[in-house]
Each structure stands twice: as C-alpha cells, then as structure tokens.
Amino acid sequence: MVEATVEELVGYINGNAKRKQVIDVLVKKGGEPFEIIEKTMRVPKLMLEKTLKDLIEKGVVKKQKDKYVLTESGAAAATILHAMR
C-alpha cells in the first residue's frame, strides 16, 4: 500500500462530513474510545464503524488499546484543515 500524502489526506477528509467530524472530535479530545466518539457525534454505530475503518485504512487514525487517535499524518492533515477554516 502506498501511503497518501498529507495533501491527499486533507482532500479525503474534507470530502466527507462524517470524516471531518471524527477528526474534529479527536483533535479536541485527543484519543477517545468508540463509545465517546459515538455519543459526541450522535451518529449510528454502523456509520461510525465504517468511517473509522476507512480512516484507519487511509492511515489517518489508528487504534491504541481501546482508544482511537490520530496518526502523525492524520494530525498534520487536521492542522491544515483547521488552517483552511
């Protein structure tokens, strides 16, 4: 698997409101368990599971123990997204 550039990750995240919302939660709160992300976002469980799975596959998010956290690339993309607002 070829790693996406930070710019590609920014476009990927920006292309979907739920992906942006997950990134926002993780930026504000740091690593969070699934249940906290689900309650914060108020989205159906299956939708969040798919969104997190996709973000993990892209290398934006990783699971550490019971929490989801931004990867180094994910944090860099989040910084760029924040600057774009």
PDB file of N, CA, C and O in Angstrom:
ATOM      1  N   MET A   1       0.847  -1.180   0.000  1.00  0.00           N
ATOM      2  CA  MET A   1       0.000   0.000   0.000  1.00  0.00           C
ATOM      3  C   MET A   1       0.895   1.246   0.000  1.00  0.00           C
ATOM      4  O   MET A   1       1.809   1.362   0.816  1.00  0.00           O
ATOM      5  N   VAL A   2       0.628   2.151  -0.900  1.00  0.00           N
ATOM      6  CA  VAL A   2       1.362   3.403  -0.978  1.00  0.00           C
ATOM      7  C   VAL A   2       0.702   4.394  -0.034  1.00  0.00           C
ATOM      8  O   VAL A   2      -0.513   4.587  -0.059  1.00  0.00           O
ATOM      9  N   GLU A   3       1.524   5.017   0.798  1.00  0.00           N
ATOM     10  CA  GLU A   3       0.965   5.997   1.728  1.00  0.00           C
ATOM     11  C   GLU A   3       0.550   7.260   1.004  1.00  0.00           C
ATOM     12  O   GLU A   3       1.247   7.739   0.109  1.00  0.00           O
ATOM     13  N   ALA A   4      -0.584   7.787   1.398  1.00  0.00           N
ATOM     14  CA  ALA A   4      -1.085   9.028   0.813  1.00  0.00           C
ATOM     15  C   ALA A   4      -0.294  10.204   1.376  1.00  0.00           C
ATOM     16  O   ALA A   4       0.181  10.168   2.511  1.00  0.00           O
ATOM     17  N   THR A   5      -0.163  11.236   0.567  1.00  0.00           N
ATOM     18  CA  THR A   5       0.480  12.447   1.065  1.00  0.00           C
ATOM     19  C   THR A   5      -0.485  13.164   2.003  1.00  0.00           C
ATOM     20  O   THR A   5      -1.685  12.886   2.007  1.00  0.00           O
ATOM     21  N   VAL A   6       0.043  14.073   2.785  1.00  0.00           N
ATOM     22  CA  VAL A   6      -0.807  14.841   3.704  1.00  0.00           C
ATOM     23  C   VAL A   6      -1.858  15.614   2.920  1.00  0.00           C
ATOM     24  O   VAL A   6      -3.003  15.720   3.358  1.00  0.00           O
ATOM     25  N   GLU A   7      -1.476  16.155   1.762  1.00  0.00           N
ATOM     26  CA  GLU A   7      -2.430  16.908   0.936  1.00  0.00           C
ATOM     27  C   GLU A   7      -3.566  16.009   0.447  1.00  0.00           C
ATOM     28  O   GLU A   7      -4.722  16.428   0.400  1.00  0.00           O
ATOM     29  N   GLU A   8      -3.225  14.768   0.084  1.00  0.00           N
ATOM     30  CA  GLU A   8      -4.264  13.818  -0.342  1.00  0.00           C
ATOM     31  C   GLU A   8      -5.187  13.476   0.821  1.00  0.00           C
ATOM     32  O   GLU A   8      -6.398  13.342   0.643  1.00  0.00           O
ATOM     33  N   LEU A   9      -4.611  13.337   2.007  1.00  0.00           N
ATOM     34  CA  LEU A   9      -5.425  13.056   3.190  1.00  0.00           C
ATOM     35  C   LEU A   9      -6.361  14.207   3.515  1.00  0.00           C
ATOM     36  O   LEU A   9      -7.502  13.988   3.921  1.00  0.00           O
ATOM     37  N   VAL A  10      -5.880  15.436   3.337  1.00  0.00           N
ATOM     38  CA  VAL A  10      -6.726  16.612   3.562  1.00  0.00           C
ATOM     39  C   VAL A  10      -7.934  16.549   2.628  1.00  0.00           C
ATOM     40  O   VAL A  10      -9.067  16.752   3.064  1.00  0.00           O
ATOM     41  N   GLY A  11      -7.700  16.272   1.363  1.00  0.00           N
ATOM     42  CA  GLY A  11      -8.796  16.155   0.394  1.00  0.00           C
ATOM     43  C   GLY A  11      -9.746  15.029   0.744  1.00  0.00           C
ATOM     44  O   GLY A  11     -10.963  15.176   0.636  1.00  0.00           O
ATOM     45  N   TYR A  12      -9.188  13.904   1.163  1.00  0.00           N
ATOM     46  CA  TYR A  12     -10.006  12.744   1.542  1.00  0.00           C
ATOM     47  C   TYR A  12     -10.904  13.078   2.736  1.00  0.00           C
ATOM     48  O   TYR A  12     -12.103  12.801   2.711  1.00  0.00           O
ATOM     49  N   ILE A  13     -10.330  13.665   3.765  1.00  0.00           N
ATOM     50  CA  ILE A  13     -11.103  14.021   4.957  1.00  0.00           C
ATOM     51  C   ILE A  13     -12.144  15.078   4.623  1.00  0.00           C
ATOM     52  O   ILE A  13     -13.296  14.983   5.046  1.00  0.00           O
ATOM     53  N   ASN A  14     -11.738  16.071   3.872  1.00  0.00           N
ATOM     54  CA  ASN A  14     -12.612  17.195   3.520  1.00  0.00           C
ATOM     55  C   ASN A  14     -13.778  16.768   2.639  1.00  0.00           C
ATOM     56  O   ASN A  14     -14.782  17.476   2.559  1.00  0.00           O
ATOM     57  N   GLY A  15     -13.663  15.636   1.986  1.00  0.00           N
ATOM     58  CA  GLY A  15     -14.705  15.169   1.070  1.00  0.00           C
ATOM     59  C   GLY A  15     -15.905  14.537   1.748  1.00  0.00           C
ATOM     60  O   GLY A  15     -16.856  14.151   1.069  1.00  0.00           O
ATOM     61  N   ASN A  16     -15.886  14.418   3.081  1.00  0.00           N
ATOM     62  CA  ASN A  16     -16.980  13.748   3.769  1.00  0.00           C
ATOM     63  C   ASN A  16     -17.191  14.384   5.145  1.00  0.00           C
ATOM     64  O   ASN A  16     -16.256  14.492   5.938  1.00  0.00           O
ATOM     65  N   ALA A  17     -18.408  14.796   5.413  1.00  0.00           N
ATOM     66  CA  ALA A  17     -18.721  15.487   6.670  1.00  0.00           C
ATOM     67  C   ALA A  17     -18.456  14.616   7.895  1.00  0.00           C
ATOM     68  O   ALA A  17     -17.989  15.125   8.913  1.00  0.00           O
ATOM     69  N   LYS A  18     -18.742  13.323   7.822  1.00  0.00           N
ATOM     70  CA  LYS A  18     -18.532  12.439   8.972  1.00  0.00           C
ATOM     71  C   LYS A  18     -17.048  12.251   9.253  1.00  0.00           C
ATOM     72  O   LYS A  18     -16.640  12.188  10.413  1.00  0.00           O
ATOM     73  N   ARG A  19     -16.235  12.162   8.203  1.00  0.00           N
ATOM     74  CA  ARG A  19     -14.786  12.058   8.413  1.00  0.00           C
ATOM     75  C   ARG A  19     -14.269  13.320   9.097  1.00  0.00           C
ATOM     76  O   ARG A  19     -13.463  13.244  10.024  1.00  0.00           O
ATOM     77  N   LYS A  20     -14.737  14.485   8.633  1.00  0.00           N
ATOM     78  CA  LYS A  20     -14.319  15.746   9.249  1.00  0.00           C
ATOM     79  C   LYS A  20     -14.745  15.788  10.712  1.00  0.00           C
ATOM     80  O   LYS A  20     -14.001  16.261  11.571  1.00  0.00           O
ATOM     81  N   GLN A  21     -15.935  15.297  10.985  1.00  0.00           N
ATOM     82  CA  GLN A  21     -16.456  15.319  12.348  1.00  0.00           C
ATOM     83  C   GLN A  21     -15.612  14.426  13.271  1.00  0.00           C
ATOM     84  O   GLN A  21     -15.308  14.818  14.398  1.00  0.00           O
ATOM     85  N   VAL A  22     -15.236  13.237  12.802  1.00  0.00           N
ATOM     86  CA  VAL A  22     -14.386  12.349  13.602  1.00  0.00           C
ATOM     87  C   VAL A  22     -13.054  13.032  13.897  1.00  0.00           C
ATOM     88  O   VAL A  22     -12.580  13.005  15.033  1.00  0.00           O
ATOM     89  N   ILE A  23     -12.450  13.643  12.879  1.00  0.00           N
ATOM     90  CA  ILE A  23     -11.171  14.324  13.055  1.00  0.00           C
ATOM     91  C   ILE A  23     -11.317  15.451  14.078  1.00  0.00           C
ATOM     92  O   ILE A  23     -10.459  15.620  14.944  1.00  0.00           O
ATOM     93  N   ASP A  24     -12.399  16.219  13.979  1.00  0.00           N
ATOM     94  CA  ASP A  24     -12.640  17.308  14.936  1.00  0.00           C
ATOM     95  C   ASP A  24     -12.716  16.788  16.371  1.00  0.00           C
ATOM     96  O   ASP A  24     -12.149  17.387  17.284  1.00  0.00           O
ATOM     97  N   VAL A  25     -13.421  15.670  16.563  1.00  0.00           N
ATOM     98  CA  VAL A  25     -13.545  15.090  17.905  1.00  0.00           C
ATOM     99  C   VAL A  25     -12.170  14.676  18.424  1.00  0.00           C
ATOM    100  O   VAL A  25     -11.828  14.948  19.575  1.00  0.00           O
ATOM    101  N   LEU A  26     -11.386  14.019  17.575  1.00  0.00           N
ATOM    102  CA  LEU A  26     -10.080  13.534  18.013  1.00  0.00           C
ATOM    103  C   LEU A  26      -9.094  14.682  18.253  1.00  0.00           C
ATOM    104  O   LEU A  26      -8.226  14.582  19.121  1.00  0.00           O
ATOM    105  N   VAL A  27      -9.225  15.759  17.495  1.00  0.00           N
ATOM    106  CA  VAL A  27      -8.355  16.921  17.710  1.00  0.00           C
ATOM    107  C   VAL A  27      -8.697  17.575  19.050  1.00  0.00           C
ATOM    108  O   VAL A  27      -7.805  17.918  19.826  1.00  0.00           O
ATOM    109  N   LYS A  28      -9.978  17.742  19.314  1.00  0.00           N
ATOM    110  CA  LYS A  28     -10.415  18.432  20.533  1.00  0.00           C
ATOM    111  C   LYS A  28     -10.167  17.612  21.791  1.00  0.00           C
ATOM    112  O   LYS A  28      -9.791  18.154  22.831  1.00  0.00           O
ATOM    113  N   LYS A  29     -10.379  16.312  21.693  1.00  0.00           N
ATOM    114  CA  LYS A  29     -10.365  15.483  22.889  1.00  0.00           C
ATOM    115  C   LYS A  29      -9.155  14.563  22.979  1.00  0.00           C
ATOM    116  O   LYS A  29      -8.954  13.919  24.009  1.00  0.00           O
ATOM    117  N   GLY A  30      -8.345  14.483  21.930  1.00  0.00           N
ATOM    118  CA  GLY A  30      -7.253  13.513  21.931  1.00  0.00           C
ATOM    119  C   GLY A  30      -7.816  12.136  21.659  1.00  0.00           C
ATOM    120  O   GLY A  30      -8.861  12.015  21.020  1.00  0.00           O
ATOM    121  N   GLY A  31      -7.156  11.104  22.123  1.00  0.00           N
ATOM    122  CA  GLY A  31      -7.661   9.751  21.913  1.00  0.00           C
ATOM    123  C   GLY A  31      -8.941   9.507  22.678  1.00  0.00           C
ATOM    124  O   GLY A  31      -9.077   9.887  23.841  1.00  0.00           O
ATOM    125  N   GLU A  32      -9.878   8.863  21.998  1.00  0.00           N
ATOM    126  CA  GLU A  32     -11.173   8.588  22.630  1.00  0.00           C
ATOM    127  C   GLU A  32     -11.637   7.173  22.292  1.00  0.00           C
ATOM    128  O   GLU A  32     -11.375   6.678  21.196  1.00  0.00           O
ATOM    129  N   PRO A  33     -12.326   6.524  23.230  1.00  0.00           N
ATOM    130  CA  PRO A  33     -12.944   5.230  22.933  1.00  0.00           C
ATOM    131  C   PRO A  33     -14.119   5.409  21.966  1.00  0.00           C
ATOM    132  O   PRO A  33     -14.682   6.497  21.841  1.00  0.00           O
ATOM    133  N   PHE A  34     -14.465   4.333  21.299  1.00  0.00           N
ATOM    134  CA  PHE A  34     -15.545   4.356  20.314  1.00  0.00           C
ATOM    135  C   PHE A  34     -16.818   4.957  20.894  1.00  0.00           C
ATOM    136  O   PHE A  34     -17.460   5.791  20.255  1.00  0.00           O
ATOM    137  N   GLU A  35     -17.182   4.541  22.090  1.00  0.00           N
ATOM    138  CA  GLU A  35     -18.451   4.969  22.685  1.00  0.00           C
ATOM    139  C   GLU A  35     -18.505   6.482  22.883  1.00  0.00           C
ATOM    140  O   GLU A  35     -19.557   7.095  22.697  1.00  0.00           O
ATOM    141  N   ILE A  36     -17.397   7.077  23.252  1.00  0.00           N
ATOM    142  CA  ILE A  36     -17.366   8.532  23.462  1.00  0.00           C
ATOM    143  C   ILE A  36     -17.478   9.263  22.122  1.00  0.00           C
ATOM    144  O   ILE A  36     -18.177  10.271  22.017  1.00  0.00           O
ATOM    145  N   ILE A  37     -16.789   8.754  21.105  1.00  0.00           N
ATOM    146  CA  ILE A  37     -16.897   9.363  19.773  1.00  0.00           C
ATOM    147  C   ILE A  37     -18.335   9.270  19.287  1.00  0.00           C
ATOM    148  O   ILE A  37     -18.885  10.231  18.750  1.00  0.00           O
ATOM    149  N   GLU A  38     -18.935   8.108  19.481  1.00  0.00           N
ATOM    150  CA  GLU A  38     -20.325   7.876  19.059  1.00  0.00           C
ATOM    151  C   GLU A  38     -21.287   8.841  19.759  1.00  0.00           C
ATOM    152  O   GLU A  38     -22.156   9.424  19.112  1.00  0.00           O
ATOM    153  N   LYS A  39     -21.137   9.008  21.057  1.00  0.00           N
ATOM    154  CA  LYS A  39     -22.010   9.918  21.808  1.00  0.00           C
ATOM    155  C   LYS A  39     -21.780  11.376  21.417  1.00  0.00           C
ATOM    156  O   LYS A  39     -22.728  12.154  21.312  1.00  0.00           O
ATOM    157  N   THR A  40     -20.524  11.737  21.205  1.00  0.00           N
ATOM    158  CA  THR A  40     -20.192  13.115  20.842  1.00  0.00           C
ATOM    159  C   THR A  40     -20.761  13.468  19.472  1.00  0.00           C
ATOM    160  O   THR A  40     -21.311  14.552  19.275  1.00  0.00           O
ATOM    161  N   MET A  41     -20.622  12.540  18.528  1.00  0.00           N
ATOM    162  CA  MET A  41     -21.074  12.806  17.161  1.00  0.00           C
ATOM    163  C   MET A  41     -22.570  12.579  16.967  1.00  0.00           C
ATOM    164  O   MET A  41     -23.178  13.146  16.059  1.00  0.00           O
ATOM    165  N   ARG A  42     -23.154  11.752  17.818  1.00  0.00           N
ATOM    166  CA  ARG A  42     -24.578  11.403  17.677  1.00  0.00           C
ATOM    167  C   ARG A  42     -24.877  10.811  16.301  1.00  0.00           C
ATOM    168  O   ARG A  42     -25.743  11.292  15.571  1.00  0.00           O
ATOM    169  N   VAL A  43     -24.138   9.755  15.971  1.00  0.00           N
ATOM    170  CA  VAL A  43     -24.337   9.059  14.696  1.00  0.00           C
ATOM    171  C   VAL A  43     -24.613   7.588  14.975  1.00  0.00           C
ATOM    172  O   VAL A  43     -24.256   7.073  16.034  1.00  0.00           O
ATOM    173  N   PRO A  44     -25.254   6.911  14.016  1.00  0.00           N
ATOM    174  CA  PRO A  44     -25.488   5.472  14.187  1.00  0.00           C
ATOM    175  C   PRO A  44     -24.166   4.709  14.298  1.00  0.00           C
ATOM    176  O   PRO A  44     -23.170   5.068  13.669  1.00  0.00           O
ATOM    177  N   LYS A  45     -24.180   3.663  15.100  1.00  0.00           N
ATOM    178  CA  LYS A  45     -22.989   2.855  15.361  1.00  0.00           C
ATOM    179  C   LYS A  45     -22.348   2.347  14.066  1.00  0.00           C
ATOM    180  O   LYS A  45     -21.134   2.456  13.893  1.00  0.00           O
ATOM    181  N   LEU A  46     -23.155   1.797  13.163  1.00  0.00           N
ATOM    182  CA  LEU A  46     -22.606   1.238  11.923  1.00  0.00           C
ATOM    183  C   LEU A  46     -21.939   2.305  11.055  1.00  0.00           C
ATOM    184  O   LEU A  46     -20.917   2.039  10.421  1.00  0.00           O
ATOM    185  N   MET A  47     -22.502   3.490  11.025  1.00  0.00           N
ATOM    186  CA  MET A  47     -21.914   4.577  10.242  1.00  0.00           C
ATOM    187  C   MET A  47     -20.549   4.957  10.814  1.00  0.00           C
ATOM    188  O   MET A  47     -19.589   5.153  10.068  1.00  0.00           O
ATOM    189  N   LEU A  48     -20.470   5.059  12.129  1.00  0.00           N
ATOM    190  CA  LEU A  48     -19.205   5.417  12.761  1.00  0.00           C
ATOM    191  C   LEU A  48     -18.173   4.307  12.578  1.00  0.00           C
ATOM    192  O   LEU A  48     -17.000   4.587  12.330  1.00  0.00           O
ATOM    193  N   GLU A  49     -18.601   3.051  12.699  1.00  0.00           N
ATOM    194  CA  GLU A  49     -17.679   1.927  12.493  1.00  0.00           C
ATOM    195  C   GLU A  49     -17.065   1.987  11.101  1.00  0.00           C
ATOM    196  O   GLU A  49     -15.857   1.806  10.949  1.00  0.00           O
ATOM    197  N   LYS A  50     -17.888   2.238  10.084  1.00  0.00           N
ATOM    198  CA  LYS A  50     -17.379   2.317   8.718  1.00  0.00           C
ATOM    199  C   LYS A  50     -16.455   3.519   8.543  1.00  0.00           C
ATOM    200  O   LYS A  50     -15.406   3.407   7.908  1.00  0.00           O
ATOM    201  N   THR A  51     -16.832   4.648   9.092  1.00  0.00           N
ATOM    202  CA  THR A  51     -16.000   5.860   8.979  1.00  0.00           C
ATOM    203  C   THR A  51     -14.639   5.633   9.625  1.00  0.00           C
ATOM    204  O   THR A  51     -13.614   5.977   9.037  1.00  0.00           O
ATOM    205  N   LEU A  52     -14.616   5.062  10.819  1.00  0.00           N
ATOM    206  CA  LEU A  52     -13.348   4.799  11.497  1.00  0.00           C
ATOM    207  C   LEU A  52     -12.512   3.773  10.734  1.00  0.00           C
ATOM    208  O   LEU A  52     -11.295   3.919  10.618  1.00  0.00           O
ATOM    209  N   LYS A  53     -13.168   2.740  10.217  1.00  0.00           N
ATOM    210  CA  LYS A  53     -12.459   1.717   9.428  1.00  0.00           C
ATOM    211  C   LYS A  53     -11.794   2.361   8.218  1.00  0.00           C
ATOM    212  O   LYS A  53     -10.631   2.084   7.924  1.00  0.00           O
ATOM    213  N   ASP A  54     -12.525   3.215   7.520  1.00  0.00           N
ATOM    214  CA  ASP A  54     -11.984   3.895   6.338  1.00  0.00           C
ATOM    215  C   ASP A  54     -10.806   4.809   6.719  1.00  0.00           C
ATOM    216  O   ASP A  54      -9.795   4.846   6.018  1.00  0.00           O
ATOM    217  N   LEU A  55     -10.942   5.535   7.821  1.00  0.00           N
ATOM    218  CA  LEU A  55      -9.869   6.431   8.267  1.00  0.00           C
ATOM    219  C   LEU A  55      -8.621   5.646   8.691  1.00  0.00           C
ATOM    220  O   LEU A  55      -7.495   6.101   8.493  1.00  0.00           O
ATOM    221  N   ILE A  56      -8.834   4.472   9.272  1.00  0.00           N
ATOM    222  CA  ILE A  56      -7.703   3.617   9.649  1.00  0.00           C
ATOM    223  C   ILE A  56      -6.997   3.098   8.390  1.00  0.00           C
ATOM    224  O   ILE A  56      -5.769   3.106   8.309  1.00  0.00           O
ATOM    225  N   GLU A  57      -7.788   2.649   7.412  1.00  0.00           N
ATOM    226  CA  GLU A  57      -7.213   2.139   6.161  1.00  0.00           C
ATOM    227  C   GLU A  57      -6.413   3.205   5.424  1.00  0.00           C
ATOM    228  O   GLU A  57      -5.419   2.890   4.769  1.00  0.00           O
ATOM    229  N   LYS A  58      -6.829   4.449   5.523  1.00  0.00           N
ATOM    230  CA  LYS A  58      -6.127   5.557   4.865  1.00  0.00           C
ATOM    231  C   LYS A  58      -4.916   6.032   5.670  1.00  0.00           C
ATOM    232  O   LYS A  58      -4.108   6.814   5.169  1.00  0.00           O
ATOM    233  N   GLY A  59      -4.785   5.566   6.908  1.00  0.00           N
ATOM    234  CA  GLY A  59      -3.646   5.962   7.721  1.00  0.00           C
ATOM    235  C   GLY A  59      -3.832   7.280   8.443  1.00  0.00           C
ATOM    236  O   GLY A  59      -2.857   7.922   8.834  1.00  0.00           O
ATOM    237  N   VAL A  60      -5.089   7.690   8.624  1.00  0.00           N
ATOM    238  CA  VAL A  60      -5.388   8.946   9.301  1.00  0.00           C
ATOM    239  C   VAL A  60      -5.564   8.715  10.801  1.00  0.00           C
ATOM    240  O   VAL A  60      -5.164   9.546  11.617  1.00  0.00           O
ATOM    241  N   VAL A  61      -6.160   7.591  11.150  1.00  0.00           N
ATOM    242  CA  VAL A  61      -6.475   7.239  12.533  1.00  0.00           C
ATOM    243  C   VAL A  61      -5.898   5.856  12.807  1.00  0.00           C
ATOM    244  O   VAL A  61      -5.780   5.028  11.904  1.00  0.00           O
ATOM    245  N   LYS A  62      -5.542   5.620  14.061  1.00  0.00           N
ATOM    246  CA  LYS A  62      -5.135   4.278  14.477  1.00  0.00           C
ATOM    247  C   LYS A  62      -5.786   3.977  15.820  1.00  0.00           C
ATOM    248  O   LYS A  62      -6.193   4.880  16.552  1.00  0.00           O
ATOM    249  N   LYS A  63      -5.873   2.691  16.123  1.00  0.00           N
ATOM    250  CA  LYS A  63      -6.447   2.292  17.403  1.00  0.00           C
ATOM    251  C   LYS A  63      -5.303   1.917  18.327  1.00  0.00           C
ATOM    252  O   LYS A  63      -4.478   1.062  18.006  1.00  0.00           O
ATOM    253  N   GLN A  64      -5.267   2.574  19.484  1.00  0.00           N
ATOM    254  CA  GLN A  64      -4.292   2.265  20.523  1.00  0.00           C
ATOM    255  C   GLN A  64      -5.050   1.796  21.745  1.00  0.00           C
ATOM    256  O   GLN A  64      -5.797   2.555  22.361  1.00  0.00           O
ATOM    257  N   LYS A  65      -4.849   0.537  22.088  1.00  0.00           N
ATOM    258  CA  LYS A  65      -5.600  -0.092  23.176  1.00  0.00           C
ATOM    259  C   LYS A  65      -7.089   0.061  22.877  1.00  0.00           C
ATOM    260  O   LYS A  65      -7.566  -0.492  21.886  1.00  0.00           O
ATOM    261  N   ASP A  66      -7.827   0.784  23.691  1.00  0.00           N
ATOM    262  CA  ASP A  66      -9.270   0.926  23.453  1.00  0.00           C
ATOM    263  C   ASP A  66      -9.639   2.298  22.896  1.00  0.00           C
ATOM    264  O   ASP A  66     -10.817   2.647  22.826  1.00  0.00           O
ATOM    265  N   LYS A  67      -8.633   3.073  22.502  1.00  0.00           N
ATOM    266  CA  LYS A  67      -8.902   4.430  22.020  1.00  0.00           C
ATOM    267  C   LYS A  67      -8.485   4.610  20.566  1.00  0.00           C
ATOM    268  O   LYS A  67      -7.565   3.957  20.073  1.00  0.00           O
ATOM    269  N   TYR A  68      -9.192   5.520  19.898  1.00  0.00           N
ATOM    270  CA  TYR A  68      -8.832   5.921  18.542  1.00  0.00           C
ATOM    271  C   TYR A  68      -8.073   7.231  18.634  1.00  0.00           C
ATOM    272  O   TYR A  68      -8.498   8.154  19.329  1.00  0.00           O
ATOM    273  N   VAL A  69      -6.943   7.314  17.931  1.00  0.00           N
ATOM    274  CA  VAL A  69      -6.105   8.505  17.949  1.00  0.00           C
ATOM    275  C   VAL A  69      -5.672   8.835  16.527  1.00  0.00           C
ATOM    276  O   VAL A  69      -5.677   7.975  15.646  1.00  0.00           O
ATOM    277  N   LEU A  70      -5.299  10.087  16.318  1.00  0.00           N
ATOM    278  CA  LEU A  70      -4.779  10.497  15.017  1.00  0.00           C
ATOM    279  C   LEU A  70      -3.360   9.976  14.844  1.00  0.00           C
ATOM    280  O   LEU A  70      -2.575   9.959  15.793  1.00  0.00           O
ATOM    281  N   THR A  71      -3.040   9.553  13.634  1.00  0.00           N
ATOM    282  CA  THR A  71      -1.663   9.207  13.309  1.00  0.00           C
ATOM    283  C   THR A  71      -0.892  10.510  13.112  1.00  0.00           C
ATOM    284  O   THR A  71      -1.476  11.593  13.163  1.00  0.00           O
ATOM    285  N   GLU A  72       0.391  10.410  12.892  1.00  0.00           N
ATOM    286  CA  GLU A  72       1.191  11.604  12.620  1.00  0.00           C
ATOM    287  C   GLU A  72       0.684  12.305  11.357  1.00  0.00           C
ATOM    288  O   GLU A  72       0.563  13.530  11.325  1.00  0.00           O
ATOM    289  N   SER A  73       0.393  11.526  10.331  1.00  0.00           N
ATOM    290  CA  SER A  73      -0.144  12.103   9.082  1.00  0.00           C
ATOM    291  C   SER A  73      -1.534  12.687   9.303  1.00  0.00           C
ATOM    292  O   SER A  73      -1.872  13.737   8.756  1.00  0.00           O
ATOM    293  N   GLY A  74      -2.337  11.994  10.111  1.00  0.00           N
ATOM    294  CA  GLY A  74      -3.675  12.490  10.414  1.00  0.00           C
ATOM    295  C   GLY A  74      -3.633  13.806  11.168  1.00  0.00           C
ATOM    296  O   GLY A  74      -4.437  14.701  10.908  1.00  0.00           O
ATOM    297  N   ALA A  75      -2.698  13.926  12.099  1.00  0.00           N
ATOM    298  CA  ALA A  75      -2.553  15.180  12.854  1.00  0.00           C
ATOM    299  C   ALA A  75      -2.105  16.317  11.937  1.00  0.00           C
ATOM    300  O   ALA A  75      -2.571  17.449  12.067  1.00  0.00           O
ATOM    301  N   ALA A  76      -1.192  16.005  11.004  1.00  0.00           N
ATOM    302  CA  ALA A  76      -0.732  17.030  10.053  1.00  0.00           C
ATOM    303  C   ALA A  76      -1.883  17.482   9.161  1.00  0.00           C
ATOM    304  O   ALA A  76      -2.038  18.674   8.896  1.00  0.00           O
ATOM    305  N   ALA A  77      -2.687  16.529   8.701  1.00  0.00           N
ATOM    306  CA  ALA A  77      -3.848  16.865   7.860  1.00  0.00           C
ATOM    307  C   ALA A  77      -4.852  17.693   8.658  1.00  0.00           C
ATOM    308  O   ALA A  77      -5.428  18.644   8.128  1.00  0.00           O
ATOM    309  N   ALA A  78      -5.066  17.344   9.918  1.00  0.00           N
ATOM    310  CA  ALA A  78      -6.002  18.085  10.766  1.00  0.00           C
ATOM    311  C   ALA A  78      -5.540  19.524  10.957  1.00  0.00           C
ATOM    312  O   ALA A  78      -6.361  20.442  10.982  1.00  0.00           O
ATOM    313  N   THR A  79      -4.242  19.726  11.092  1.00  0.00           N
ATOM    314  CA  THR A  79      -3.692  21.076  11.236  1.00  0.00           C
ATOM    315  C   THR A  79      -3.968  21.901   9.987  1.00  0.00           C
ATOM    316  O   THR A  79      -4.344  23.069  10.083  1.00  0.00           O
ATOM    317  N   ILE A  80      -3.786  21.304   8.825  1.00  0.00           N
ATOM    318  CA  ILE A  80      -4.061  22.009   7.564  1.00  0.00           C
ATOM    319  C   ILE A  80      -5.552  22.310   7.435  1.00  0.00           C
ATOM    320  O   ILE A  80      -5.932  23.413   7.041  1.00  0.00           O
ATOM    321  N   LEU A  81      -6.391  21.338   7.764  1.00  0.00           N
ATOM    322  CA  LEU A  81      -7.842  21.551   7.700  1.00  0.00           C
ATOM    323  C   LEU A  81      -8.265  22.691   8.614  1.00  0.00           C
ATOM    324  O   LEU A  81      -9.102  23.513   8.238  1.00  0.00           O
ATOM    325  N   HIS A  82      -7.696  22.745   9.804  1.00  0.00           N
ATOM    326  CA  HIS A  82      -8.035  23.812  10.751  1.00  0.00           C
ATOM    327  C   HIS A  82      -7.623  25.174  10.184  1.00  0.00           C
ATOM    328  O   HIS A  82      -8.349  26.156  10.337  1.00  0.00           O
ATOM    329  N   ALA A  83      -6.467  25.230   9.537  1.00  0.00           N
ATOM    330  CA  ALA A  83      -5.976  26.488   8.958  1.00  0.00           C
ATOM    331  C   ALA A  83      -6.839  26.945   7.785  1.00  0.00           C
ATOM    332  O   ALA A  83      -6.882  28.135   7.476  1.00  0.00           O
ATOM    333  N   MET A  84      -7.526  26.011   7.132  1.00  0.00           N
ATOM    334  CA  MET A  84      -8.363  26.330   5.972  1.00  0.00           C
ATOM    335  C   MET A  84      -9.686  26.965   6.376  1.00  0.00           C
ATOM    336  O   MET A  84     -10.354  27.570   5.538  1.00  0.00           O
ATOM    337  N   ARG A  85     -10.073  26.844   7.620  1.00  0.00           N
ATOM    338  CA  ARG A  85     -11.382  27.355   8.061  1.00  0.00           C
ATOM    339  C   ARG A  85     -11.397  28.833   8.205  1.00  0.00           C
ATOM    340  O   ARG A  85     -12.423  29.407   8.567  1.00  0.00           O
TER     341      ARG A  85
END
